[in-house]
Amino acid sequence: MKRNGILSRSGRRTRFRDMTVSARVGTGFAIALGLVVLLALVGFGWFHAVSRDIGAFSGRADLSQAAADADVSLRDLEVAVRDHLTYGDDQSLLDASWRHDTLRERLDTLSKGAVEIADRQGVDKAKSALDDYWAAVQKVIALRSDRNGQITGVLEPMVAQTRQKLDHLKSAGGVDSTALASDAAIAVLLMQDHLTRFIDRRDPQDAEAMRAQLAAARDRLAEMNRYLWVPGTKQAIDEVAALLSKAGGVLTAIEAAVAEEDSLRAEAMAANAAGIAANLGEIRRRAEAGTQALRSTLTDGLSGYTKVALWIGGAVLLAGLLALWLVQRSVAAPMKTMATAVTALAAGRTDVTLPTLTGQDDIAAMARAVEVLRTTAEDTERERREAEMEHTRLLREKALAETASRAKSDFLVNMGQELHGPLTEIVNASQSLMTDLHRLGVDELASDVEHIQWTGEQLTTLVDALLDYAKIEAGAMDVCLQDFDINRLLTEARERSMPAADLYGNALELSAPAGLGQMHSDFTKVRQTLLNLLDNACKFTQEGTVTLSAERVERNGARWYRFIVTDTGRGFPSAQTGRLFQPFVQGAGNGTVATRGQGKPRGAGLGLTLVGHYTAMLGGEIEVASEPGQGTRITVALPAIYEAPAEERALQVEAVGNAKPLLRVASLKPAGHLAGSNSMTQIGP
């Protein structure tokens, strides 16, 4: 009788060792699956219970976090309101309004997440207190606006009119009338000064002094009224007395407004803010207490689930090992022949005779599987060819991307050229306008136009830097040679850098021997190198000294010039020298190197990069010495007569191979006096 499954053809149950391989493996998997299902059912039950507790725990934790966020918003609102009450500008008022709306939104979020009645009541109280607080803020703002209107619209014109009439009374009598009128005018000014102090400091002594000065002015008028009989003076004295009486009324109104404002800030704003904070703190404490209780429940529940899982997992492991032993024992012998054939096929022997593919036993099924494997290998080869085609497509796309990058560079160059013309016209027009304003005597407007001109020049310089960098990146930068005088170049560089030095409060000094001679090189690149170094030194030095010096040296029988820019600024670690000359990188405020967006000074971060490229193109070298807090010294050495460099030199400190490095790092020591000439050019601020 042939048996090929769990049941024989007669319907009787087959022993395990008489089952087919598939039946044996299936039986083992059925046992394992049953045990896994049992474990899963137990796990789902515990998971449901734990999930419920976790949901409650998460809700309480979210409620606590929402209360904390609302408390932070309250602090931000108080700071914003205090800033507005201090400065009184529209921006601070907008910020305070935005903080109020944010706190209101967070209270609404807190109200949605509150489940307990006490929490909801606390949120409602906080909302009510917020409304009262904001109403008090609005009232304080209105009081301040009215007070300022009283001062600027009523009191100040009244004081001006009073002083005008007192000046008229000075000439109405003799020496005594002049002295009394002067004393009254001084008293009025002191009254106004004490009023300002009283508003700023809220000192009662200032209020008393203000009233005392008003009374002193009235006394001086009364004394003048007793003996001054020049026609028309009594009417003038009466008018001044009426003005002083009105001023007293205004002072009383201002004192009342200040008292009401202080009362609102102390009794309404502070009390309601404290009420909001107290309600939020109570909600947070209840939420944290609930979270702590739920944490204990979760810990106990997870501990119980772990114990049950370990017991059931151990039972499943034992049953699985038993099933594995039975399957391994019963399947190993029948698979030996098939394993030999598969091993030979894997070794590359294609002449191996496989078992028949037409039978219904397990060996035939495996043979059919090997045939499928062979088909799969063919599919894999086809997929490999498709992958190569995909790789070719990606290479084409890469070429398109590089073309797009070149188009980007061309766009940058064209856009820079388009911007350069309008900016130049702005600079020229502002310079002409400034000259006309100076000629007309309107110096204040001339200063503003001068600032416009300087800003336009800065923008033009930035556009030129971007254009130069784009040309360098595209390999299109040329060297234009001409003869020029070194001393005139140094003087021009100092004069053009003075606005940047004045902007940061620096003294810009020029120290160089007279008669340095001429260079035959690219004048524009040498000048821009010095301007970039001076601009960089001025930006990172405040209330210090920036020195530009130059000297002529001999190197290998050739004449060279060394240009040295020294500052007393913040400095930077020597390890950051290489990064400092990278494009779009600027120095940070702590002596390190910062990329764009990290509190950087003005500029695009291309100044030192262009210095490095220009120096490399002109065959020169750069030496950098700096220490944090000790200042920086950058030395650029250039040949007096330009010769094309024999090799391209990268902007890096360390040399590559046998190439000579462009950048060198030196120790920062006090620079010695320039030698070689008794005649020195010394130009200070």
C-alpha positions as CSV (number, residue, x, y, z in Angstrom):
1,M,0.0,0.0,0.0
2,K,1.5,3.4,-1.0
3,R,1.4,6.2,1.5
4,N,2.0,9.8,0.5
5,G,0.4,12.0,3.1
6,I,-1.2,12.1,6.6
7,L,-3.8,9.5,5.6
8,S,-3.2,6.3,3.6
9,R,-5.4,5.3,0.7
10,S,-7.3,3.1,3.1
11,G,-8.1,6.1,5.2
12,R,-6.0,5.0,8.2
13,R,-3.8,7.4,10.0
14,T,-0.1,7.3,8.8
15,R,2.8,7.3,11.2
16,F,5.1,10.4,11.2
17,R,8.0,8.5,9.7
18,D,5.9,7.3,6.8
19,M,4.7,10.8,5.8
20,T,6.1,12.6,2.8
21,V,8.7,15.3,3.3
22,S,6.2,18.1,2.7
23,A,3.7,16.5,5.2
24,R,6.4,16.2,7.8
25,V,7.6,19.8,7.4
26,G,3.9,20.9,7.3
27,T,3.2,19.1,10.5
28,G,6.1,20.7,12.2
29,F,5.1,24.1,11.0
30,A,1.5,23.5,12.1
31,I,2.7,22.8,15.6
32,A,4.9,25.9,15.6
33,L,2.1,28.0,14.2
34,G,-0.3,26.8,16.8
35,L,2.1,27.7,19.5
36,V,2.7,31.1,17.9
37,V,-1.0,31.8,17.6
38,L,-1.4,30.9,21.3
39,L,1.4,33.3,22.2
40,A,-0.1,36.0,20.0
41,L,-3.5,35.7,21.6
42,V,-2.0,36.1,25.1
43,G,0.1,39.0,23.8
44,F,-2.9,40.7,22.2
45,G,-4.8,40.5,25.4
46,W,-2.0,42.1,27.4
47,F,-1.3,44.6,24.6
48,H,-4.9,45.8,24.8
49,A,-4.7,46.3,28.5
50,V,-1.3,48.0,28.3
51,S,-2.4,50.2,25.4
52,R,-5.3,51.5,27.4
53,D,-3.0,52.4,30.2
54,I,-0.5,53.9,27.8
55,G,-3.2,56.0,26.2
56,A,-4.2,57.3,29.6
57,F,-0.5,57.9,30.5
58,S,0.1,59.7,27.2
59,G,-3.0,61.9,27.7
60,R,-1.8,63.0,31.1
61,A,1.7,63.5,29.8
62,D,0.4,65.6,26.9
63,L,-1.7,67.6,29.3
64,S,1.3,68.3,31.5
65,Q,3.4,69.3,28.4
66,A,0.6,71.6,27.2
67,A,0.4,73.3,30.6
68,A,4.2,73.8,30.5
69,D,4.0,75.2,27.0
70,A,1.2,77.6,28.1
71,D,3.3,78.7,31.1
72,V,6.2,79.4,28.7
73,S,3.9,81.4,26.5
74,L,2.7,83.4,29.6
75,R,6.3,84.3,30.4
76,D,6.9,85.3,26.8
77,L,3.8,87.5,26.9
78,E,4.9,89.2,30.0
79,V,8.3,89.9,28.5
80,A,6.8,91.3,25.3
81,V,4.4,93.5,27.3
82,R,7.2,94.8,29.4
83,D,9.3,95.5,26.3
84,H,6.4,97.5,24.8
85,L,5.8,99.4,28.0
86,T,9.6,100.2,28.0
87,Y,10.1,101.1,24.3
88,G,6.6,101.9,23.1
89,D,7.2,101.0,19.5
90,D,4.7,99.3,17.1
91,Q,6.9,96.2,16.6
92,S,6.9,95.4,20.3
93,L,3.1,95.8,20.4
94,L,2.7,93.4,17.5
95,D,4.9,91.0,19.2
96,A,2.9,91.2,22.4
97,S,-0.4,90.7,20.4
98,W,1.2,87.6,18.8
99,R,2.3,86.3,22.2
100,H,-1.3,86.8,23.5
101,D,-2.8,84.9,20.6
102,T,-0.3,82.1,21.0
103,L,-1.1,81.8,24.7
104,R,-4.9,81.8,23.9
105,E,-4.3,79.0,21.3
106,R,-2.4,76.9,23.8
107,L,-5.1,77.4,26.5
108,D,-7.6,76.2,23.9
109,T,-5.5,73.2,23.2
110,L,-5.2,72.6,26.9
111,S,-9.0,72.9,27.3
112,K,-9.5,70.2,24.6
113,G,-7.1,67.8,26.3
114,A,-8.5,68.3,29.8
115,V,-10.7,65.4,31.0
116,E,-11.2,66.0,34.7
117,I,-13.6,68.7,35.9
118,A,-10.9,70.4,38.0
119,D,-8.6,70.7,35.0
120,R,-11.4,72.2,32.9
121,Q,-12.3,74.7,35.6
122,G,-8.6,75.6,35.9
123,V,-8.3,76.3,32.2
124,D,-11.5,78.4,32.3
125,K,-10.1,80.5,35.1
126,A,-6.8,80.9,33.2
127,K,-8.7,82.1,30.1
128,S,-10.7,84.6,32.2
129,A,-7.6,85.8,33.9
130,L,-5.9,86.2,30.5
131,D,-8.8,88.3,29.3
132,D,-8.6,90.5,32.3
133,Y,-4.8,90.7,32.0
134,W,-5.0,91.7,28.3
135,A,-7.8,94.3,29.0
136,A,-5.5,95.8,31.7
137,V,-2.7,95.9,29.1
138,Q,-4.9,97.7,26.6
139,K,-6.0,100.2,29.2
140,V,-2.4,100.8,30.3
141,I,-1.4,101.4,26.6
142,A,-4.4,103.8,26.2
143,L,-3.3,105.7,29.4
144,R,0.2,106.0,28.1
145,S,-1.0,107.2,24.7
146,D,-3.2,109.8,26.4
147,R,-0.4,110.8,28.7
148,N,2.0,111.3,25.8
149,G,-0.6,113.3,24.0
150,Q,-1.0,115.5,27.0
151,I,2.7,116.1,27.2
152,T,3.5,116.6,23.5
153,G,0.2,118.2,22.4
154,V,-0.7,120.3,25.5
155,L,2.1,120.8,28.0
156,E,5.1,121.3,25.6
157,P,3.3,124.0,23.5
158,M,2.1,125.6,26.7
159,V,5.7,125.6,28.1
160,A,7.0,127.1,24.8
161,Q,4.3,129.8,24.9
162,T,5.1,130.6,28.6
163,R,8.8,130.9,27.9
164,Q,8.0,133.2,24.9
165,K,5.9,135.5,27.1
166,L,8.6,135.5,29.9
167,D,11.2,136.5,27.4
168,H,8.9,139.5,26.5
169,L,8.6,140.4,30.2
170,K,12.4,140.4,30.6
171,S,12.6,143.6,28.6
172,A,9.5,145.3,30.2
173,G,11.3,146.6,33.2
174,G,14.6,146.9,34.9
175,V,17.2,144.5,36.1
176,D,14.9,143.1,38.7
177,S,12.2,142.2,36.1
178,T,14.8,140.5,33.9
179,A,16.0,138.4,36.8
180,L,12.5,137.5,37.9
181,A,11.4,136.5,34.4
182,S,14.6,134.5,33.9
183,D,14.0,132.7,37.3
184,A,10.4,131.9,36.2
185,A,11.6,130.6,32.9
186,I,14.2,128.4,34.6
187,A,11.6,127.1,37.0
188,V,9.3,126.2,34.1
189,L,12.2,124.3,32.4
190,L,13.0,122.5,35.7
191,M,9.3,121.7,36.2
192,Q,9.3,120.0,32.7
193,D,12.6,118.2,33.5
194,H,11.2,116.9,36.9
195,L,8.1,115.7,35.1
196,T,10.2,113.6,32.7
197,R,12.1,112.1,35.6
198,F,8.9,111.4,37.5
199,I,7.4,109.5,34.5
200,D,10.6,107.5,34.0
201,R,11.4,106.7,37.7
202,R,8.0,107.1,39.5
203,D,9.8,108.9,42.4
204,P,7.5,111.0,44.6
205,Q,10.4,113.4,45.2
206,D,10.4,114.2,41.5
207,A,6.7,115.0,41.7
208,E,7.2,117.2,44.7
209,A,10.1,119.0,42.9
210,M,7.9,119.4,39.8
211,R,5.2,121.1,41.9
212,A,7.8,123.2,43.8
213,Q,9.2,124.5,40.5
214,L,5.7,125.4,39.3
215,A,5.0,127.2,42.6
216,A,8.4,129.0,42.3
217,A,7.4,130.3,38.8
218,R,4.1,131.5,40.2
219,D,5.9,133.3,43.0
220,R,8.1,135.1,40.6
221,L,5.1,136.2,38.6
222,A,3.4,137.5,41.7
223,E,6.5,139.4,42.7
224,M,6.7,141.0,39.2
225,N,3.0,141.9,39.4
226,R,3.6,144.0,42.6
227,Y,5.9,146.6,41.2
228,L,6.1,146.3,37.4
229,W,3.7,148.9,36.0
230,V,4.9,149.2,32.4
231,P,1.8,149.3,30.2
232,G,0.8,145.9,28.9
233,T,2.9,143.9,31.4
234,K,0.0,143.1,33.8
235,Q,-1.9,141.5,30.9
236,A,1.2,139.5,30.0
237,I,1.7,138.4,33.6
238,D,-1.9,137.4,33.8
239,E,-1.6,135.4,30.6
240,V,1.5,133.6,31.9
241,A,-0.2,132.9,35.2
242,A,-3.2,131.4,33.3
243,L,-0.8,129.2,31.3
244,L,0.9,128.1,34.5
245,S,-2.5,127.3,36.0
246,K,-3.4,125.2,33.0
247,A,0.0,123.5,33.2
248,G,-0.7,122.6,36.8
249,G,-4.0,121.0,35.7
250,V,-2.1,119.0,33.0
251,L,0.5,117.9,35.7
252,T,-2.4,116.8,37.9
253,A,-3.9,114.8,35.0
254,I,-0.5,113.2,34.2
255,E,0.1,112.3,37.8
256,A,-3.4,110.7,38.0
257,A,-2.6,108.7,34.7
258,V,0.7,107.5,36.1
259,A,-0.9,106.5,39.4
260,E,-3.7,104.7,37.5
261,E,-1.2,102.9,35.3
262,D,0.9,101.8,38.2
263,S,-2.3,100.5,39.9
264,L,-3.3,98.6,36.8
265,R,0.1,97.0,36.5
266,A,0.3,96.0,40.1
267,E,-3.4,95.0,40.8
268,A,-4.7,93.9,37.4
269,M,-1.7,92.7,35.3
270,A,0.5,91.2,37.9
271,A,-2.5,89.6,39.8
272,N,-4.0,88.1,36.7
273,A,-0.6,86.8,35.4
274,A,-0.1,85.2,38.8
275,G,-3.6,83.7,38.6
276,I,-2.9,82.2,35.1
277,A,0.5,80.8,36.3
278,A,-1.2,79.3,39.4
279,N,-3.9,77.6,37.5
280,L,-1.5,76.2,34.9
281,G,0.8,75.0,37.7
282,E,-2.1,73.3,39.4
283,I,-3.1,71.6,36.2
284,R,0.5,70.5,35.6
285,R,0.8,69.1,39.2
286,R,-2.4,67.1,38.8
287,A,-1.2,65.8,35.4
288,E,2.2,64.8,36.7
289,A,0.6,63.1,39.7
290,G,-1.7,61.1,37.4
291,T,1.3,60.3,35.2
292,Q,3.3,59.0,38.1
293,A,0.4,56.7,39.2
294,L,-0.1,55.4,35.6
295,R,3.6,54.8,35.4
296,S,3.5,52.5,38.4
297,T,0.5,50.7,36.8
298,L,2.3,50.3,33.6
299,T,5.4,49.0,35.3
300,D,3.4,46.3,37.2
301,G,1.5,45.4,34.0
302,L,4.6,45.0,31.9
303,S,6.3,43.0,34.6
304,G,3.4,40.5,34.6
305,Y,3.3,40.4,30.8
306,T,7.0,39.7,30.8
307,K,6.7,36.7,33.2
308,V,3.8,35.2,31.2
309,A,5.7,35.8,27.9
310,L,8.8,34.1,29.3
311,W,6.9,31.0,30.4
312,I,4.9,30.7,27.1
313,G,8.0,31.5,25.1
314,G,10.0,28.8,26.9
315,A,7.2,26.2,26.2
316,V,7.1,27.3,22.5
317,L,10.9,27.0,22.3
318,L,10.9,23.5,23.7
319,A,8.0,22.4,21.4
320,G,9.8,24.0,18.4
321,L,13.1,22.2,19.2
322,L,11.2,18.9,19.4
323,A,9.5,19.5,16.1
324,L,12.9,20.5,14.5
325,W,14.5,17.3,15.8
326,L,11.7,15.2,14.3
327,V,11.8,17.0,10.9
328,Q,15.6,16.9,10.7
329,R,15.7,13.2,11.5
330,S,13.0,12.2,9.0
331,V,14.0,14.6,6.1
332,A,17.9,14.3,6.2
333,A,18.1,10.8,4.5
334,P,15.7,11.5,1.6
335,M,17.4,14.8,0.8
336,K,20.9,13.4,0.6
337,T,20.7,12.4,-3.0
338,M,19.1,15.7,-4.1
339,A,21.7,17.6,-2.1
340,T,24.5,15.9,-4.0
341,A,22.9,16.8,-7.3
342,V,22.3,20.4,-6.3
343,T,25.9,20.7,-5.1
344,A,27.3,19.5,-8.4
345,L,25.0,22.0,-10.2
346,A,26.2,24.9,-8.0
347,A,29.8,23.9,-8.8
348,G,29.0,24.6,-12.5
349,R,28.5,21.0,-13.7
350,T,25.6,21.3,-16.1
351,D,25.9,17.6,-17.2
352,V,24.4,16.4,-13.9
353,T,21.3,14.2,-14.4
354,L,18.5,15.5,-12.3
355,P,15.8,13.3,-10.9
356,T,12.7,13.0,-13.0
357,L,10.5,16.0,-13.2
358,T,7.2,14.2,-13.8
359,G,6.8,12.4,-10.5
360,Q,4.6,13.4,-7.6
361,D,7.1,12.7,-4.8
362,D,9.2,15.3,-3.0
363,I,12.3,14.6,-5.0
364,A,10.5,15.4,-8.2
365,A,9.2,18.6,-6.7
366,M,12.7,19.6,-5.7
367,A,14.0,18.8,-9.2
368,R,11.3,21.1,-10.6
369,A,12.4,23.7,-8.2
370,V,16.0,23.4,-9.5
371,E,14.7,23.9,-13.0
372,V,12.9,27.0,-11.7
373,L,16.2,28.1,-10.2
374,R,17.9,27.8,-13.6
375,T,15.1,29.9,-15.1
376,T,15.6,32.4,-12.4
377,A,19.3,32.7,-13.2
378,E,18.4,33.6,-16.7
379,D,16.0,36.2,-15.4
380,T,18.8,37.6,-13.3
381,E,21.1,37.9,-16.3
382,R,18.4,39.9,-18.1
383,E,17.9,42.2,-15.1
384,R,21.7,42.8,-15.1
385,R,21.6,44.0,-18.7
386,E,18.6,46.2,-17.8
387,A,20.7,47.6,-14.9
388,E,23.5,48.5,-17.2
389,M,21.0,50.3,-19.5
390,E,19.7,52.2,-16.4
391,H,23.3,53.1,-15.5
392,T,23.8,54.5,-19.0
393,R,20.7,56.5,-18.6
394,L,21.9,57.9,-15.2
395,L,25.2,58.9,-16.8
396,R,23.3,60.9,-19.4
397,E,21.2,62.6,-16.7
398,K,24.5,63.4,-14.9
399,A,25.8,65.1,-18.0
400,L,22.5,67.1,-18.3
401,A,22.9,68.1,-14.6
402,E,26.4,69.3,-15.3
403,T,25.2,71.3,-18.3
404,A,22.5,72.8,-16.0
405,S,25.2,73.8,-13.5
406,R,27.2,75.5,-16.2
407,A,24.0,77.3,-17.3
408,K,23.6,78.4,-13.6
409,S,27.1,79.9,-13.7
410,D,26.4,81.7,-16.9
411,F,23.2,83.1,-15.4
412,L,25.1,84.3,-12.4
413,V,27.6,86.1,-14.6
414,N,24.9,87.7,-16.8
415,M,22.8,88.7,-13.8
416,G,25.9,90.2,-12.1
417,Q,26.7,92.2,-15.2
418,E,23.1,93.4,-15.4
419,L,23.2,94.6,-11.8
420,H,26.6,96.2,-12.1
421,G,25.4,99.0,-14.4
422,P,22.4,100.2,-12.3
423,L,24.5,100.1,-9.1
424,T,27.3,102.2,-10.8
425,E,24.7,104.7,-11.9
426,I,23.3,104.9,-8.3
427,V,26.8,105.5,-6.9
428,N,27.6,108.2,-9.5
429,A,24.2,109.9,-9.0
430,S,24.5,109.9,-5.3
431,Q,28.0,111.3,-5.5
432,S,26.7,114.1,-7.7
433,L,23.8,114.8,-5.4
434,M,26.0,114.8,-2.3
435,T,28.3,117.4,-4.0
436,D,25.3,119.6,-4.8
437,L,23.9,119.3,-1.2
438,H,27.3,120.3,0.2
439,R,27.3,123.3,-2.1
440,L,23.8,124.3,-0.9
441,G,24.8,123.8,2.8
442,V,22.4,120.9,3.4
443,D,25.0,118.9,5.3
444,E,22.5,116.6,7.1
445,L,21.0,115.4,3.8
446,A,24.4,115.2,2.3
447,S,25.5,112.7,5.1
448,D,22.5,110.5,4.2
449,V,23.3,110.6,0.5
450,E,26.9,109.8,1.4
451,H,25.7,106.7,3.2
452,I,23.6,105.8,0.1
453,Q,26.8,106.2,-2.0
454,W,28.8,104.0,0.4
455,T,26.2,101.3,0.5
456,G,26.0,101.3,-3.3
457,E,29.7,100.9,-3.5
458,Q,29.5,98.0,-1.1
459,L,26.9,96.4,-3.3
460,T,29.0,97.0,-6.4
461,T,31.9,95.4,-4.6
462,L,29.8,92.4,-3.7
463,V,28.6,92.0,-7.3
464,D,32.2,92.3,-8.5
465,A,33.2,89.6,-6.1
466,L,30.4,87.3,-7.2
467,L,31.4,87.9,-10.9
468,D,35.1,87.3,-10.2
469,Y,34.3,84.0,-8.3
470,A,32.0,82.9,-11.1
471,K,34.8,83.6,-13.7
472,I,37.3,81.8,-11.6
473,E,35.0,78.8,-11.2
474,A,34.5,78.8,-14.9
475,G,38.2,79.2,-15.7
476,A,37.6,82.5,-17.5
477,M,39.6,84.9,-15.3
478,D,42.4,86.7,-17.2
479,V,45.4,88.6,-16.0
480,C,45.7,92.3,-17.2
481,L,49.2,93.6,-16.8
482,Q,50.3,97.2,-16.3
483,D,52.8,99.3,-14.4
484,F,51.7,101.1,-11.2
485,D,53.2,102.9,-8.2
486,I,53.1,101.0,-4.9
487,N,52.9,104.0,-2.6
488,R,49.9,105.4,-4.5
489,L,48.3,102.0,-4.4
490,L,48.7,101.9,-0.6
491,T,47.3,105.4,-0.2
492,E,44.3,104.6,-2.4
493,A,43.6,101.3,-0.6
494,R,43.6,103.1,2.8
495,E,41.3,105.9,1.6
496,R,38.8,103.5,0.1
497,S,38.8,101.4,3.3
498,M,38.2,104.3,5.7
499,P,34.4,104.0,5.6
500,A,34.6,100.4,6.7
501,A,37.1,101.3,9.5
502,D,34.8,104.2,10.7
503,L,31.8,101.8,10.7
504,Y,33.5,99.7,13.3
505,G,35.3,102.5,15.2
506,N,38.7,101.4,14.1
507,A,41.9,103.4,13.4
508,L,43.3,102.6,10.0
509,E,47.0,103.3,9.7
510,L,49.4,103.1,6.8
511,S,53.1,102.3,7.4
512,A,55.4,102.0,4.5
513,P,58.8,103.4,3.3
514,A,58.7,106.1,0.7
515,G,59.8,105.3,-2.9
516,L,58.8,101.6,-2.9
517,G,58.8,101.7,-6.7
518,Q,56.6,100.1,-9.3
519,M,55.1,96.7,-10.0
520,H,54.4,95.2,-13.4
521,S,51.3,93.1,-12.6
522,D,47.5,93.1,-12.6
523,F,46.7,96.4,-10.8
524,T,43.0,95.5,-10.3
525,K,43.7,92.2,-8.6
526,V,46.5,93.6,-6.4
527,R,44.3,96.5,-5.3
528,Q,41.3,94.3,-4.7
529,T,43.5,91.9,-2.7
530,L,44.4,94.8,-0.3
531,L,40.8,96.1,-0.1
532,N,39.5,92.6,0.7
533,L,42.2,92.1,3.4
534,L,41.5,95.6,4.9
535,D,37.7,95.1,4.8
536,N,38.0,91.7,6.5
537,A,40.3,93.2,9.2
538,C,37.9,96.1,9.9
539,K,34.9,93.7,10.1
540,F,36.5,91.6,12.8
541,T,38.0,94.4,14.8
542,Q,36.0,96.8,16.9
543,E,37.4,100.0,18.5
544,G,40.9,98.8,17.6
545,T,43.7,99.4,15.1
546,V,44.1,98.1,11.5
547,T,47.6,98.6,10.0
548,L,48.5,98.3,6.3
549,S,52.2,98.1,5.7
550,A,54.5,97.1,2.8
551,E,58.1,96.4,2.1
552,R,60.4,95.5,-0.8
553,V,62.4,92.3,-0.4
554,E,64.8,90.2,-2.6
555,R,64.0,86.6,-3.2
556,N,66.2,84.4,-5.4
557,G,67.7,87.4,-7.1
558,A,64.2,88.8,-8.0
559,R,62.4,91.8,-6.5
560,W,59.2,91.0,-4.5
561,Y,56.8,93.1,-2.4
562,R,55.3,92.0,0.9
563,F,51.9,93.6,1.8
564,I,51.0,93.1,5.5
565,V,47.6,93.8,7.1
566,T,47.6,93.6,10.9
567,D,44.6,94.1,13.2
568,T,44.0,94.0,16.9
569,G,40.7,92.1,16.6
570,R,39.3,88.9,17.9
571,G,41.6,86.5,15.9
572,F,41.0,82.8,15.3
573,P,42.7,79.4,15.9
574,S,45.5,78.6,13.5
575,A,43.8,75.3,12.7
576,Q,40.9,77.2,11.1
577,T,43.2,78.9,8.5
578,G,42.4,76.5,5.6
579,R,38.6,76.8,6.1
580,L,38.8,80.6,6.3
581,F,39.8,80.8,2.6
582,Q,37.0,78.5,1.5
583,P,34.1,80.2,-0.4
584,F,31.0,81.4,1.5
585,V,32.7,80.9,4.8
586,Q,33.0,83.7,7.4
587,G,34.5,84.1,10.8
588,A,32.2,83.7,13.8
589,G,32.1,85.8,16.9
590,N,33.9,83.2,19.1
591,G,37.1,83.0,17.1
592,T,36.0,80.0,15.0
593,V,34.8,79.8,11.4
594,A,31.1,80.0,10.7
595,T,29.1,79.2,7.5
596,R,26.4,81.4,6.2
597,G,23.5,82.1,8.6
598,Q,25.4,81.7,11.9
599,G,25.6,85.3,13.2
600,K,28.0,86.4,10.5
601,P,29.0,90.0,9.6
602,R,28.0,91.6,6.4
603,G,29.3,90.2,3.1
604,A,29.1,87.0,1.0
605,G,32.1,85.2,2.5
606,L,34.2,85.5,-0.8
607,G,36.8,88.1,0.2
608,L,39.6,85.9,1.4
609,T,38.7,83.3,-1.2
610,L,39.3,85.8,-3.9
611,V,42.5,86.9,-2.2
612,G,43.8,83.3,-2.4
613,H,42.8,83.0,-6.0
614,Y,44.3,86.3,-7.0
615,T,47.5,85.5,-5.2
616,A,47.8,82.1,-6.9
617,M,47.1,83.7,-10.3
618,L,49.8,86.3,-9.7
619,G,52.4,83.7,-8.5
620,G,52.5,84.9,-4.9
621,E,52.2,83.4,-1.4
622,I,50.1,84.0,1.7
623,E,51.2,83.8,5.3
624,V,48.5,83.9,8.1
625,A,49.2,84.3,11.8
626,S,46.5,84.6,14.3
627,E,45.6,83.8,17.9
628,P,42.1,84.1,19.5
629,G,41.8,87.5,21.2
630,Q,45.3,88.6,20.0
631,G,44.5,89.8,16.5
632,T,45.5,88.6,13.0
633,R,48.3,89.3,10.6
634,I,48.0,88.3,6.9
635,T,51.0,88.7,4.6
636,V,50.7,88.6,0.9
637,A,54.0,88.3,-1.1
638,L,53.9,89.1,-4.8
639,P,56.6,89.3,-7.4
640,A,57.3,92.8,-8.7
641,I,57.3,91.6,-12.3
642,Y,54.5,89.1,-13.1
643,E,55.5,85.7,-14.4
644,A,52.9,83.1,-15.2
645,P,52.9,80.3,-12.5
646,A,54.4,77.0,-13.6
647,E,51.7,75.0,-11.9
648,E,48.2,75.5,-10.5
649,R,48.2,75.9,-6.7
650,A,45.2,75.0,-4.6
651,L,43.9,77.1,-1.6
652,Q,45.1,74.8,1.1
653,V,47.7,74.9,3.8
654,E,49.3,71.5,3.3
655,A,51.1,70.7,0.0
656,V,49.9,68.0,-2.3
657,G,52.9,65.8,-3.5
658,N,55.9,68.0,-4.2
659,A,53.8,71.1,-4.9
660,K,54.6,74.2,-2.8
661,P,51.6,75.2,-0.5
662,L,50.0,78.5,-1.3
663,L,49.0,79.2,2.4
664,R,51.4,79.1,5.3
665,V,50.7,79.4,9.0
666,A,53.0,81.4,11.2
667,S,53.2,82.2,14.8
668,L,51.6,85.6,15.9
669,K,54.4,87.8,17.1
670,P,54.7,91.6,17.3
671,A,55.6,92.9,13.8
672,G,59.1,94.6,13.7
673,H,59.8,97.9,12.1
674,L,60.2,97.8,8.4
675,A,63.9,98.1,7.5
676,G,65.6,99.4,4.5
677,S,64.7,103.1,4.5
678,N,64.8,106.0,6.8
679,S,61.9,107.7,5.1
680,M,58.6,106.1,6.2
681,T,55.0,106.9,5.3
682,Q,53.0,107.1,8.5
683,I,49.3,107.9,8.1
684,G,47.1,107.7,11.1
685,P,43.3,108.2,11.6
